[in-house]
Amino acid sequence: MKIHVKRFKRHTAFLLLICTLFPAFSLSMTGCSSSLKEPVRVTGYKLNTYVNIDAYTDGGYSTDKLNEILKEALALCDTYEKMFSRTDSDSTLYKLNHGETDVVPESLGELISYGIDYGRLSGGAFDITIGSVSSLWDFTSDSPAVPDADKIEEALRFVDYTKVELSRNTDVTYTVSMPENTIIDLGAVAKGYIADRIRDFLLEKGINHAIINLGGNVLCIGAKDSSTPFSVGIKRPFSEDASPLVTLNIDNKSVVSSGNYERYFYQDDTLYHHILNPKTGYPYNNGLTDVTIISDLSVIGDCLSTTCFALGLEEGMKLIEDTEGVEAMFVETDGTIHYSSGFETYLK
């Protein structure tokens, strides 16, 4: 495998985003926290993936109470899925997409706002109104197939994030206005937002050494202990080998990857994957197989990993180098690896 490291000059740039600020957390006063030799873990199948949360400190709680807290954190996945799911007819987003409501809770409004902002930032290469098209593709089917070209062309008529208008109400809800038949799909950004909310919950409970893994979307709360960072392995695209492509030392950061190896199928010897181009309705084919982002907020990592994959290597790397506080690794289909200027400091 060739490893090619590109160096770029970093500039300060402001992203026009509605960012969630960290609150001043009040830590639980149940007792003195201690580090755990072995983490306490809870697991579940949530958000169509396997999820686990590992606590490396007891937070001053008994083992039973700590397990209870971690289960509450895990249950937040269900809470937010009921809000963000495109396919669940009981979800708030489903009702918005089908004209049953135009007022949404604060969390859904914030997530839609992130999507609109990254649509602008990418010049439309990333578009949360891709739902009319993505609903035609089924990458989980036992016999997936490329949708009919006429159906894709018809669905593209309703893809345009610029036609979604969002306004904040006095009761912290949001009003959303969008054309009929527009379908918002937040699958590319929801897990990052949910991971951030789980972190908020755990910190409020005094759990300040933990790792949240939402199906490969990883968020580290602090480090394993006062001197040992978490080790996070990045999957080798399309490999059945368990050995990671690279391993990172992570302390209080998020690591998110987007790639064409996550959900895909072959038809007539052509690879079709789930990252769709909103201009064509078909998967991106730009020479990339993976983009991994290191960031403070997991929702930012989620947004940027998909955005940078959509933009391609050159434009995606420029965006990273123009953005403070984030680093990225780009992997081309031939195995060539490109690091942003500060990424190597995280390599183990």
N, C-alpha and C positions, 0 to 999 in steps of 0.2 A: 504494500500500500504506500502510495506517495503521500507525504505530508508537506503541504505548502503553506507557509505562514506569511500572510500579508500584513504589512504595517501601514497604518494610516494615521494622519495627524488628527487628534481629537479636538473638536471645537465645542464650545458651550452652546446649547440650543434649547429653547423652551418649546415643549409640546403643549399644544392647546387642548388639554385634557381636563376633565373633572376628576381629580385624584382623591381617593379616600385617604385621609390623614390618620396616622396612628393616634388613638386617644391616649391620655395619661392613665395607664392601667393601674387599678388599685389591687394589689396582690393579696391573696387570701392570707389571713392571719391565724390559720388553724394550728400552726406550730412550725418548728424548724424543718426546712426541706433538706433532704439528703439525696445524694446520687445513688442510682440503682446499678448493681453489677450486671443485671440482666433487665432489659426494658420490659415494661408492662405493655402488652399489645392488645388492641381490638381490631377485628377485621370484619369485612362485610362486602357483599356484592351491591354496589351503589353506582348510579350514574352510568350504567351499562359497562362497568369495569370492576376489577377487584381493588378494594380500598383498605388501607391499614393506617393506623395511628399508633406510634410507639412513644411512650413517655420514658425519659431517662432520669427523671426525678420524681419523688413521691409527692412533692408539693406540700409536705407536712400532713398528708392524709394517710389513713389506713389503706391497705391493699384493696379492700372491698369498696371503699369510697372512691379511690382512684379509678378503679374499673368502672364505677358508675359514672364518673365525670367523663371518662373517655368514650363511653357508650353514648352519652348525651352529645358529645362532640361529633361522633359518627352519625348520629341521627339528624344533624344539621344538613347532611347530604339530601335526606328525604325532604326536609323542609324547603330547601331551595329548588330541588327538582320539581316540586309541585308548583313552583313559581316560574321556572325557566324552561320547562320541557316544551318542545315544539309539537310532540306527538300525543302527549297525554291530554285527553279531552277535558280533564278537570283542572289543568294548569292555567295559571293566569296568562301566560304567553299564548297558549292555544286560544283562549277566549279573545285576546287582543287580535290575533291573526284572523279570527273568524267573525270579527265585528260584533262580538258579544259585550265588549267593554272598550272604553278608551282611557280609563283611569287605572293606573298600575301602582303597586307599592314602591317605596323608595328604592329598595334593592334592585328591582327589575328596571326601574327608570335609570339608575346609575349604570347598570350593565349595558343598556341600550345606548346610553350616552358615550360609554367607552367605545362601543361599536361604531357609532357615527364619527367620533373623533379619529379613529384609526382608518375609517373609510376615507376621510379627508386627507389624512397623513399619507396614505398610500395612493392617492389619486384614483380610488375606486378599485384597486387591485384586490383589496379586502372589502367585502360588502356583506353586512349582516342580513340584507334582504335577499340573499341567495336561496332562501327557503323554498320558493316555487320550483327551483331547479333541483336542489339537494333532495327534495321529497321524491323526485323521480328515480334517484339512484339508491339502490339497496345493497350495501356492502356486507350485510350480515346474512343475506339469503343463502340457502344451500346451493342455489343455482343462479348467481347474480348475472346480470346481462346489461349491456349498454342500452340506455333508453332510446326510444324512437327519436330520430333527429327532428321530426316535425314537432313533437311534444317539447323537446328542449328549446327549440326556437320560439314556441308559443310562451313557455315559462319565462324566457329571458325578458319578455315585455314588462314583467313586473319586478325586475331587479334594478333598483336604483335607490341607494341609501339617502341621496340628497332630497328625496321626496318624503322622508320621515321627519316630522317636526315633534319636538319634545319640549314641554314647558313644566316647570316645577310649581306645584300648588302650595298654598299656605299651610296645608296640613301635612307637608313633606311627601305627599303622593306626587305622581307625574301624570300629565295628560299627554297622550300620544295621538298624533294625527298622521295618517298615511293612506295612500290610495287603496281602493278595493282590490282584492286579490294579491296584495303585497303580503309576503310571509317572512317574518323575521326568524332567523335561525341563529341561536346564540351558542351552538355546540362548540364553536372554536374558542370561546372565551369564558364560558360559565365555570369550568372547573377551577380556573385560577381565582376567580372571585370567591367561590365557595371555600377554597383552601385558605384564603385570607380571613374569611369570617370564622373558620374553625380556629385559626391561630388567635384571633381576637378573644374568642371564648376561652381557650386554654390559658392565655396570659391573664385574663381576668380571674381565673381560678388558681393562679400561682404556679402553673405548669410551664416553666421557662426553659426546659431542655426537652425537646420532642421533635419528632419528624412525622410529617403528614405526607402520605403517598396516595394520590388519587389517580391510580392507574398510570403511573409514570410521570404525573405532574407532581413534583416533589417540593415541599416547603419545609425548611428547617427552622425550628424555633431555637435560637441560641446554638450551642454545640452539644456534643455528648456530655461533656463536663467542662470545667474551667479551662482545660488545656488541650482538649481533643476535638477537632472538628469532625463533622459527619463526612463519611465517604459516600459519594453518590456516583454510581456507574451509569454511563450513557450507552444505551443499547447499540450494538453494531447492526446497521440496517440489513434486513433480510437474513440475518445469521441465526441459525439454530443453536449456535455455540453460546453458552452462558457467559463467556468472557466479554467484558465491556469494551467498547471502542476506546474510550478514555475514562479515567476515574478522577473525580474532583474532590477537593477539600472544601467543604461548605460550612460556614458559620453564619447563621441568621440570614440566609438568603433563599431565594426560590430558584429552582432549576426546571425549565419546561422545554420539551422537545416537540417539534412538529415534523412529520416526515411522510413520504409516500409508501412506507412499509407498515404503517399502522393499521389501515383498513384498505384492502385492495383486492383485485382479482385480475386474471388474464383472460382476454378474449381475442381469438385469432392472433395469438402470440404478442399481443399488445397489453401493456400494464395500464390498468385504470385504478386510480386511487381517490381518496375522499376529499382532497384539497382541490376544490373546483374553481375554475376561472370564471368570474361573474360576467365577463365579456363574451365568452364562447359557450359556457355551460358544460364544458368538458374539463377533466383534470389538467392542472398545470403540467407542462412539459418543458422545463427550463434548465435541465441539467443538474438540479439539486435533488438529493435524497433525504437530507435532514438539516434542520436548523435548531440549535439549542441555545436558549437564552438564560443568562444569570441575571437576576434582578432582585430588588428588595420586595416589591409587591408581586405576588404570583399572577394577578390579573394582568399586570403589565407584561410579564413574561409570556403569558398565554396570547395576548394580543400581538406582541412583537414576533413571536415564533411563527405564527401563521402569516402575518403581514410580510415578514422578511422572506419567507418561503415563496410567497406570491410575487414579491418584487424581483426575486432572483439574486444571484450572488453580488453583482456590482452595486445595484441600487440598495439592496438590503444591507450590505456592509457599510455603505455610506450613511444610511439611516442610523445604524448602531454607533458609528464613530461620531456622529453629530449629536448623539444623545448621552447626556451624563448619567452615570449610575447603572449602566447596563453593559454586559459583555456578551459575545456570541461566538458560536462555532458553526460554520457552514460546511456541509459534506456534499461533494459532488458525486454523481452517479458512478464515476470511475474510481471513487475512493479517496480522491484528493481532499484534504482537510484545510480549511482556512480559519484562522483565529483572528478575532478583533485584537486591538493593541494591548488590552489588559487581561485577556482570557487566560493566558499561560500562568498567571499568578495563582490560579485556582487548580492547576493540574497537580495531581498527586505524584 
